Amino acid sequence: MATALIILLLVLLAGWLYVRRQKGQTATAAADHQAESDNTAYHSVSLKFSPTACRAARALQGRRFLASAAPRIPLAECDVKKCECRFAHYKDRRATQDRRTVFTASGHSAASGEVKDERREAEERRDDDDPLS
């Protein structure tokens, strides 16, 4: 009877350790996936703060920083006893719609700016070039 009880306890312990390990691997995989999706050239963050936040945090409201250039929290000027500031993550630093277009090399269409007259006065200097030389 005692042997059966010990075997049962060992099986339960092994099952508990297996489930705990599986949960840890799932959490690690999710964290790795989040890090991969945030690992872009323009990954950015903004400051999220509570209603009791310091003035320094409020001054940064709505501002996005490249993740590599973001200030450390708590901010150096923070005067609150318990800082509750956090970062909100974004794939891109821009908050507005991307206006670039794939139809032009510069990303701007002719309709986005003023078309100016030709400013060159001389003829094309390469007209005299021999294509075979």
SVG drawing of the C-alpha trace seen along z (x, -y; Angstrom):
<svg xmlns="http://www.w3.org/2000/svg" viewBox="-6 -79 43 81">
<polyline fill="none" stroke="black" stroke-width="0.4" points="0.0,0.0 2.8,-2.4 4.6,-1.6 1.5,-2.3 1.1,-5.7 4.7,-6.7 4.4,-5.7 1.2,-7.7 2.8,-10.8 5.8,-10.4 3.5,-10.2 1.6,-13.3 4.8,-15.2 6.1,-14.3 2.8,-15.4 2.9,-18.7 6.5,-19.3 5.6,-18.5 2.7,-20.9 4.7,-23.6 7.5,-23.2 5.1,-23.3 3.6,-26.6 7.1,-28.1 8.0,-27.1 4.7,-28.6 5.4,-31.9 8.9,-32.0 7.8,-31.3 5.2,-34.1 7.8,-36.5 10.2,-35.6 7.5,-36.2 6.7,-39.6 10.4,-40.5 10.6,-39.4 7.7,-41.5 9.0,-44.5 12.5,-44.1 12.2,-46.4 14.3,-49.3 11.5,-51.7 10.1,-50.0 8.9,-52.8 7.4,-53.4 5.4,-56.0 4.9,-56.7 1.7,-55.4 1.1,-56.9 -1.5,-57.1 -3.5,-60.2 -1.1,-60.7 2.0,-60.8 4.7,-63.5 5.0,-66.6 7.9,-65.1 5.8,-62.2 2.9,-64.4 5.2,-66.6 6.0,-63.5 2.3,-62.7 1.6,-61.6 5.3,-61.6 6.8,-58.5 10.4,-57.6 12.5,-55.0 12.9,-52.2 16.6,-52.6 16.3,-56.4 13.5,-56.1 14.1,-57.6 14.5,-55.3 11.7,-55.0 11.3,-56.2 12.3,-59.5 15.2,-61.4 12.9,-64.3 10.2,-62.0 9.1,-63.2 6.3,-60.6 7.0,-58.0 5.8,-55.1 6.3,-55.5 3.6,-53.7 4.8,-54.7 5.0,-52.0 5.8,-51.9 3.3,-51.3 4.9,-49.6 4.4,-50.3 5.9,-48.8 6.6,-52.2 7.3,-55.7 4.8,-57.4 1.4,-57.9 -0.3,-59.1 -1.0,-57.3 2.0,-56.6 1.8,-58.9 4.6,-57.3 3.7,-55.7 5.3,-52.9 4.8,-54.6 7.7,-57.1 11.3,-56.6 11.2,-59.3 8.0,-58.2 6.2,-61.4 4.0,-61.9 4.0,-64.9 0.6,-65.9 2.2,-66.4 4.4,-69.3 4.9,-72.1 6.3,-71.1 9.0,-73.7 10.3,-74.6 13.6,-73.3 16.4,-75.3 19.4,-74.1 20.5,-76.6 23.2,-74.6 22.6,-71.7 23.1,-68.2 26.8,-67.7 26.7,-64.0 25.2,-64.4 28.7,-64.4 29.8,-61.3 30.6,-58.4 28.7,-55.4 31.4,-52.9 34.4,-54.6"/>
</svg>
